[in-house]
Amino acid sequence: MGIFSQNTPPPQEKSLKVIEDTLLSLEVTTFIKEYSGDDLLSVYFNINDLNSGDVPVRLPLNIDKIKQTISVDYRTITKKDKLDIHDTAERIALLELSEYVKTIAIMVRLGQVTLLEAFLAFCYDKTKDSTFYERLESNDIKFLKE
């Protein structure tokens, strides 16, 4: 079995619609797609938390990592093939993100986690332009004394 959900990922728009509809069904308050040119970089939304108010969340898409995974040698292929690989990588990223969001939605509906718990690693600090996980990874936040 491959590492992806299916052999031919659906068009980007279909997966984006699933992500948006699923998140909106969980009553997130905003849904924004961040692009750089034609490339989708991330999906933003806000979770309305009774204690914290609106909590921004950023779900990044790392298309380059997927391109590296699906390409044998990205440097030696033709320009057309590179475009095909980029399109396929973006489709895979969105498909897998939609599966992730649907799984979280099921867990929230079953009362296993809260929406904030499920997306805690992706909570976004606008002043630092990074997610909670990115801040942990860069040692910007420390929990335990050394």
N, C-alpha and C positions, 0 to 999 in steps of 0.2 A: 504494500500500500504506500502511495506517495505521501509527501508531507503536506500536501494541500487537500482541501475538501473535495475537489473534483478535478477532472482533467482539463476541461475547457471552462474557464471562469466566465460568468455572465458579464454583460456590458457594465461599465462603471456606474452608469445612471441607475441601473436596477439595484445594485448593491447599496448605493448611496440612499436611494429611496427607502430600502429596508432599514438601514441604520437610522435615518431620520424618523420614519414612522414608529419604529420600536422605541426610540428615545422619547419622542413626543407622547407615546402611550404611557410612559412612566412619568409624565408631567414635568419634564425638564422645561425651562422657561425660555430658552433661546437655542437656535441651531444655526451655526455659521460654518461655512466651508472656507478654509484659507488656501489660496492659490498663489503660486509664483509662476506667472505666465499661464501656460495651460496645465501645469503640474499641480495636482492637489497635494498639499503639504500636511494638512491636519483638519480635524473636525473639532469645533468648539461647541460647548453648550453650558448652560447654568443649571445647577441643582439647587432647588429652593429648600434650604435647611432651616428649621424653626429656630435653632440656636445661632446660626451664622449668617442667615440671610441667603442671598444668592452666592453660590460657590462656583467659580468658573472651572471648567474641566476642558482639557485639551487632549485629544487622542491623535498622536502623531502617526503619520504613515512614512515608513522608511523604504521607499521604492528602490533605492540603490542597493540595499542589503538583499532584497528579493532578486534584483537583476543579477547580482553576484552569484546567488544560489542557483538560478535557472540557466545561467550562461556558462558554458564550458570555458571559453576564453573570450571575454567581452572585448578585448583590445583587437582581436584579429578578424572580427566579423564585419560584414558590409554595413554601410550606413542604413540601408533599408532594414536589415536584420536587427540593428540596434533599435530602430523605431518600433519594430514588432516586439522586441523583448521589453522595451519600456512600457508599451501598451499592455502586454501580458502581465508584467510585474504590477502595474497599477490595478489591473483587474483582480489579480490575486490578493493584493493588499486590502482592497475594499471588500472582497468576498470574505476573507478571513476576519476582518474587523466586523462585518455584519454578523457572522457566526458568533463572535465573541460577545457582541452587544445583545444578541438574542439569548445567549446562555445566561448572561447577567440578568436580563429581564425575567427569565424563568426563576432564577434564584431569589430575586426581589419579590416577585409575586407569591412565591412559596414561603416568604418570611424568613429565609435563611440568612440574608444580609440586607442592609439598607442600601439605598442607591449611593449614598455618600461613602459607605464602607467599600462597596464594590469598585468605585472609581477613585479611591483615595490616592493611589499612586499617580493618577493623572490630574489631580487638582492643580490648577494653574495659578502661579503667582505672576500677575501682570507686571509688577515692579521689577522683578528679577528675570522676566521673560523665560520662565522655566517651570516645569512640573515639579511636584513634590518629589517624585522619584529622581528626576534629574538633579535636584538640589541635594538629595541624599547621596547620590552617586558622586557628586563633586565635593563631598564633605562640607557643604554649606550648612547642613543641619546635622547636629550630633545628639544622639539620645543617651548614650552611655558615657560615663566619665572614663577617661583613659588612665 
